Amino acid sequence: MRLYIKCNSRLGICAEILDILVNHEIDLRGIEIDPSGEIYLNFPNLEFEEFQHLMPEMRMIPGVHDVSLVPYMPLEREQKEMQTLLETLPEPVISIDSKGYVVLANDAALDILNASHEEVRGKLLKTWVKGFNFNKWLNHPETTSDAANVQLKGRTFLADVYPVHIDQTEGEPLFAGGVITFKSPERLGRQMTAYHKQTGQFEMLIAESQGMKRVIRQAKRMSGLDAPLLITGETGTGKELLAKACHQHSLRKDKPFLVLNCAALPDNVAESELFGYAAGAFEGATSEKKGIVELAEGGTVFLDEIGDMSELLQSKFLRLLQDGSYRRVGDEAEYTADVRIICATQADLLDLCQSGKFREDLFYRLNVLSLHIPALRERKSDIMPMAERFIARFAEPQRQRIKMSQACQNAISQYPWPGNVRQMENALLRAVSLTEGDTLEPEHLQLPSFTNGWGYVDENFEGSLDEAMKRFESELLKRLYPAYPSSRQLGKKLGVSHTAIANKLREYRIGKHAS
């Protein structure tokens, strides 16, 4: 039987309760006391009728509010939960004391050791584990988490070794040993395979902001369709990740997802990568090569930076979209493709169409289904959850728990992130890798100063305001001149006389004055 006593936290109240038990010669198996005013008593082999008269007597003690029966003690529940957890864990788990002797081993560990708990308890763990110096780890003045490849009874495992510290009322926590978990390469392999299959799902995308939630809702509806999908957004916003999520959410998820960056390859290389080539198409091409359209049969082809595709490749790509057919480079044979096309760009394709750099018919063919990913600065509520996920991911291999100071959180929230998610990921990877403590501060981020409309600002700038203005003028005119290639056009654009512009072009050696 177990009793629960609700009482005040008064000095001597527990002794008065125990005195009643002593007076009635009642044996007590266990007692748990919570400072908030809760006492639990455990009586062995005692029927309710035998101590029913004690409950009114205990209620008479000053400060006692209630006495009632409970089915179990809090510590009994915790111990049972821990026992159930250890029994069901598929990985071996062993606990040792501060001298390296085994205190506890779960069923998975006992199976590998081929021994009972009685045979294992009190024995040195190094008897069975080779490849890790437990004596050195236990005697280190600052014991921290560690990991190593070890041999447990002749089998290879990755062991994670965690210290056990017990808090004390005063002073530093007391080191009481460690807990070691063992993971087999086979199980790690299965977990990594499952993780990679999951990567690309919509659940991997942070979407706390209303704008991003709307994008995810639309993407889920569009993912099951076979029509071309166009994803737009600034660089670093996660266009490829969204494309892969659409693929993983479609009926094509078990087929390949292949990527081609149109901006990273010359025209002829991009064409051969996309469509493949026949033997003899190029010098040294002794055999045919399949392109990603053919390799991705039944799956998805993702074309990044579609706005940088050459005019020649645009026409061949348009044919693929229209009737699903294509030709390899240097081959007269017709091939058909069963692939979903997803394209992405940070450019304004409509502007490119107006300037003649992108085919209008291709644009309208691509723009059947479209998604726009907002810039990170436009989705403020996504910034902190995203930062926390990155920090947790980068800290895990180092067995660290790294948090952000309030000042660091403010800096991350207020920074405009011109490079979007990619910039944040790289900045936090650098910060977590280089920090020596467990708290990130603003200086650990090493973020360059950035002002909307002005771009990056060098904090170590040296010179006068006049020099700074000249630099700005020069950069502005260099950017605008290709679109307004005369002093009159440029002057009209900027609202100044063409004479003033001509003088500036001459001074900064822009256009025909460049030499």
Number of C-alpha atoms within 10 A of each C-alpha: 16 20 19 19 23 19 20 15 17 12 8 8 17 14 10 14 19 15 12 14 16 12 8 10 9 15 13 14 11 12 16 13 13 10 9 10 16 16 20 22 21 19 16 12 9 14 10 11 8 9 15 10 10 15 15 12 12 19 17 11 13 12 14 19 14 15 19 11 14 15 10 15 20 12 12 10 12 11 12 12 12 12 13 12 12 20 17 12 13 15 18 24 22 22 22 25 20 17 15 19 18 22 19 20 23 21 23 19 24 18 12 13 18 13 12 13 17 9 11 18 16 15 15 17 21 16 10 12 19 17 13 17 11 20 12 10 20 21 11 10 8 9 17 15 16 15 17 14 17 18 17 22 13 12 11 17 22 17 24 18 22 18 21 20 14 10 11 9 6 6 7 10 12 11 16 14 22 25 20 18 17 24 17 15 13 10 13 13 11 11 12 12 12 11 11 11 13 14 16 20 18 21 11 12 18 17 20 16 14 12 14 22 14 13 17 22 11 14 22 16 12 19 21 15 14 16 18 18 25 25 24 23 18 18 18 19 22 19 24 19 16 22 30 24 24 27 27 24 19 20 15 20 17 12 16 17 22 15 19 18 16 23 16 13 14 11 17 13 12 20 23 20 19 25 23 24 22 21 16 14 17 12 7 8 12 11 11 16 17 16 18 22 26 21 20 20 18 19 24 29 26 25 23 25 20 22 24 20 24 18 14 11 15 20 14 15 19 19 14 20 19 10 10 14 16 23 19 24 22 15 14 10 9 9 13 14 18 15 26 24 20 26 25 24 21 18 16 11 20 16 11 16 16 11 11 11 16 21 20 15 13 17 18 10 17 20 17 11 16 18 21 18 20 17 21 22 18 14 16 14 17 19 25 16 12 17 20 15 12 18 22 16 13 20 17 11 9 13 16 16 13 18 18 17 14 12 13 18 18 13 16 20 17 12 17 18 20 21 17 19 20 14 16 23 19 13 18 21 17 15 20 25 14 11 14 9 12 14 14 22 19 17 11 17 21 12 16 12 12 15 12 9 6 8 11 13 11 10 8 6 8 9 8 8 9 9 11 13 11 13 12 13 14 17 12 11 19 16 10 13 16 11 11 15 13 17 21 17 16 21 17 14 11 13 10 13 14 17 12 13 21 17 12 17 22 14 12 17 14 17 16 10 11 10 6
